[in-house]
Amino acid sequence: VVAIEMLEHLENAHADDKLAEFFAELRAEIQADRDELEGLMQRLGISVSVPRRAMAWITEKFAELKLRLEDRTDGPLHLLEAVEAIAIGIHGKGCLWRALSEANVPGMGEADLIRLERRADEQRARIEAIRLDAARAALFQEVTV
């Protein structure tokens, strides 16, 4: 929930540059991953936690507020921190798929979990390039100001 909300914000904030398409594609992939997880939960009879989903939404709003207070212009530091938070979430998602594979969770084939873990690794690699570009822009600006 947090990553999807943050990516939507980043997509809108960067509508005039090449990052908008990247953020839109990544958001669609993460939404598809979330849909697969919810489908697995449904097959296993695990309900979606309404309080957890609400807390994720609130967390995203607080994260966005924090980013805006630190960089009111939606500038390079804002982008760096937002992309880092998303990268951490993607890493966690990959760890979840790996843990489910190790646990031999019934209802989900090993091939699906391997595919999802690989997709998380690929997403992490793609966002790493954006993160490093954002770091160069934000940190160089911070040092030279």
Secondary structure by P-SEA (a helix, b strand, c coil): caaaaaaaaaaaaaccccaaaaaaaaaaaaaaaaaaaaaaaaaacccccaaaaaaaaaaaaaaaaaaaaacccccaaaaaaaaaaaaaaaaaaaaaaaaaaaaccccccaaaaaaaaaaaaaaaaaaaaaaaaaaaaaaaaaaac
